Amino acid sequence: MHAQLTDWLRPRLRQRIDVEQMAAACALSVRTLHRQLRQAAGLSPAQLLLRLRMEAACGLLERPGMTVKRAASQSGFGSEYNLRRAFAAQLGVVPSDYQARFG
């Protein structure tokens, strides 16, 4: 189920996605999705989505010529502000510092 949800989410990271859509994609109730994902991966559906978006953003920022604004849009964060908040909370750095180090 974890792999199925991950495979469904990856091409949709730029879209607004709610837990009801995730549950429907796995043919599960919201409650069952939460329970099974917690057991399989130790994550909530929202945490999994955030993790996948962070992975996508990091990969994008490592590309030459990529802007923080484009990385935010293409990874599903929507704005530089949202991306900066996520980076600060998850990695303890701002996207431009990450990009300077790994880009």
Contact map, one row per residue, 1 for C-alpha under 8 A:
1111100000000000000000000100000000011000000000000000000000000000000000000000000000000000000000000000000
1111110000000000000000000000000000001001100000000000000000000000000000000000000000000000000000000000000
1111111000000000000000000000000000000000000000000000000000000000000000000000000000000000000000000000000
1111111100000000000000000100000000000000000000000000000000000000000000000000000000000000000000000000000
1111111110000000000001001100000000000000000000000000000000000000000000000000000000000000000000000000000
0111111111000000000000000000000000000000000000010001000000000000000000000000000000000000000000000000000
0011111111100000000000000000000000000000000000000000000000000000000000000000000000000000000000000000000
0001111111110000000000001000000000000000000000000000000000000000000000000000000000000000000000000000000
0000111111111000000001000000000000000000000000001000000000000000000000000000000000000000000000000000000
0000011111111000000000000000000000000000000000000001000000000000000000000000000000000000000000000000000
0000001111111100000000000000000000000000000000000000000000000000000000000000000000000000000000000000000
0000000111111110100000000000000000000000000000000000000000000000000000000000000000000000000000000000000
0000000011111111100000000000000000000000000000001001100000000000000000000111000000000000000000000000000
0000000000111111000000000000000000000000000000000000000000000000000000001111110000000000000000000000000
0000000000011111100000000000000000000000000000000000000000000000000000000001000000000000000000000000000
0000000000001111110000000000000000000000000000000000000000000000000000000001000000000000000000000000000
0000000000011011111011000000000000000000000000000000000000000000000000000000000000000000000000000000000
0000000000000001111111000000000000000000000000000000000000000000000000000000000000000000000000000000000
0000000000000000111111100000010000000000000011000000000000000000000000000000000000000000000000000000000
0000000000000000011111110000110000000000000000000000000000000000000000000000000000000000000000000000000
0000000000000000111111111000000000000000000000000000000000000000000000000000000000000000000000000000000
0000100010000000111111111100000000000000000010000000000000000000000000000000000000000000000000000000000
0000000000000000001111111111110010000000000000000000000000000000000000000000000000000000000000000000000
0000000000000000000111111111100000000000000000000000000000000000000000000000000000000000000000000000000
0000100100000000000011111111000000000000000000000000000000000000000000000000000000000000000000000000000
1001100000000000000001111111000010000000000000000000000000000000000000000000000000000000000000000000000
0000000000000000000000111111100000000000000000000000000000000000000000000000000000000000000000000000000
0000000000000000000000111111110110000000000000000000000000000000000000000000000000000000000000000000000
0000000000000000000100110011111110000000000000000000000000000000000000000000000000000000000000000000000
0000000000000000001100100001111111000000000000000000000000000000000000000000000000000000000000000000000
0000000000000000000000000000111111100000000000000000000000000000000000000000000000000000000000000000000
0000000000000000000000000001111111110000000000000000000000000000000000000000000000000000000000000000000
0000000000000000000000100101111111111000000010000000000000000000000000000000000000000000000000000000000
0000000000000000000000000000011111111100000110000000000000000000000000000000000000000000000000000000000
0000000000000000000000000000001111111110000000000000000000000000000000000000000000000000000000000000000
1000000000000000000000000000000111111111000000000000000000000000000000000000000000000000000000000000000
1100000000000000000000000000000011111111111110000000000000000000000000000000000000000000000000000000000
0000000000000000000000000000000001111111111100000000000000000000000000000000000000000000000000000000000
0000000000000000000000000000000000111111110000000000000000000000000000000000000000000000000000000000000
0100000000000000000000000000000000011111110000000000000000000000000000000000000000000000000000000000000
0100000000000000000000000000000000001111111000000000000000000000000000000000000000000000000000000000000
0000000000000000000000000000000000001111111100000000000000000000000000000000000000000000000000000000000
0000000000000000000000000000000000001100111111110000000000000000000000000000000000000000000000000000000
0000000000000000000000000000000001001100011111110000000000000000000000000000000000000000000000000000000
0000000000000000001001000000000011001000001111111000000000000000000000000000000000000000000000000000000
0000000000000000001000000000000000000000001111111100000000000000000000000000000000000000000000000000000
0000000000000000000000000000000000000000001111111110000000000000000000000000000000000000000000000000000
0000010000000000000000000000000000000000001111111111000000000000000000000000000000000000000000000000000
0000000010001000000000000000000000000000000011111111100000000000000000000000000000000000000000000000000
0000000000000000000000000000000000000000000001111111110000000000000000000000000000000000000000000000000
0000000000000000000000000000000000000000000000111111111000000000000000000000000000000000000000000000000
0000010001001000000000000000000000000000000000011111111100000000000000000000000000000000000000000000000
0000000000001000000000000000000000000000000000001111111110000000000000000011100000000000000000000000000
0000000000000000000000000000000000000000000000000111111111000000000000000010000000000110000000000000000
0000000000000000000000000000000000000000000000000011111111100000000000000000000000000000000000000000000
0000000000000000000000000000000000000000000000000001111111110000000000000010000000000000000000000000000
0000000000000000000000000000000000000000000000000000111111111000000000110110000000000000000000000000000
0000000000000000000000000000000000000000000000000000011111111100000000000000000000000000000000000100000
0000000000000000000000000000000000000000000000000000001111111110000000000000000000000000000000000000000
0000000000000000000000000000000000000000000000000000000111111110010000100010000000000000000000000000000
0000000000000000000000000000000000000000000000000000000011111111011100100000000000000000000000100110011
0000000000000000000000000000000000000000000000000000000001111111010000000000000000000000000000000010011
0000000000000000000000000000000000000000000000000000000000111111110000000000000000000000000000000000001
0000000000000000000000000000000000000000000000000000000000001111110000000000000000000000000000000000001
0000000000000000000000000000000000000000000000000000000000000011111000000000000000000000000000000000000
0000000000000000000000000000000000000000000000000000000000011111111101100000000000000000000000000000000
0000000000000000000000000000000000000000000000000000000000001000111111100000000000000000000000000000000
0000000000000000000000000000000000000000000000000000000000001000011111110000000100000000000000110000000
0000000000000000000000000000000000000000000000000000000000000000001111111000001100000000000000000000000
0000000000000000000000000000000000000000000000000000000000000000011111111100000000000000000000000000000
0000000000000000000000000000000000000000000000000000000010011000011111111110000000000000000000000000000
0000000000000000000000000000000000000000000000000000000010000000000111111111111101100000000000000000000
0000000000000100000000000000000000000000000000000000000000000000000011111111111000000000000000000000000
0000000000001100000000000000000000000000000000000000000010000000000001111111110000000000000000000000000
0000000000001100000000000000000000000000000000000000110110010000000000111111110000000000000000000000000
0000000000001111000000000000000000000000000000000000100000000000000000011111110000000000000000000000000
0000000000000100000000000000000000000000000000000000100000000000000000011111111101100000000000000000000
0000000000000100000000000000000000000000000000000000000000000000000000011111111101100000000000000000000
0000000000000000000000000000000000000000000000000000000000000000000010011000111111100000000000000000000
0000000000000000000000000000000000000000000000000000000000000000000110010000111111110000000000000000000
0000000000000000000000000000000000000000000000000000000000000000000000000000001111111000000000000000000
0000000000000000000000000000000000000000000000000000000000000000000000010000111111111100000000000000000
0000000000000000000000000000000000000000000000000000000000000000000000010000111111111110000000100000000
0000000000000000000000000000000000000000000000000000000000000000000000000000000111111111000001100000000
0000000000000000000000000000000000000000000000000000000000000000000000000000000011111111100001000000000
0000000000000000000000000000000000000000000000000000010000000000000000000000000001111111111000000000000
0000000000000000000000000000000000000000000000000000010000000000000000000000000000111111111111100000000
0000000000000000000000000000000000000000000000000000000000000000000000000000000000011111111111000000000
0000000000000000000000000000000000000000000000000000000000000000000000000000000000001111111100000000000
0000000000000000000000000000000000000000000000000000000000000000000000000000000000000111111100000000000
0000000000000000000000000000000000000000000000000000000000000000000000000000000000000111111110000000000
0000000000000000000000000000000000000000000000000000000000000000000000000000000000000011111111000000000
0000000000000000000000000000000000000000000000000000000000000000000000000000000000000011001111101100000
0000000000000000000000000000000000000000000000000000000000000000000000000000000000011011000111111100000
0000000000000000000000000000000000000000000000000000000000001000000100000000000000110010000011111110000
0000000000000000000000000000000000000000000000000000000000000000000100000000000000000000000001111111000
0000000000000000000000000000000000000000000000000000000000000000000000000000000000000000000011111111100
0000000000000000000000000000000000000000000000000000000001001000000000000000000000000000000011111111111
0000000000000000000000000000000000000000000000000000000000001100000000000000000000000000000000111111111
0000000000000000000000000000000000000000000000000000000000000000000000000000000000000000000000011111111
0000000000000000000000000000000000000000000000000000000000000000000000000000000000000000000000001111111
0000000000000000000000000000000000000000000000000000000000001100000000000000000000000000000000000111111
0000000000000000000000000000000000000000000000000000000000001111000000000000000000000000000000000111111
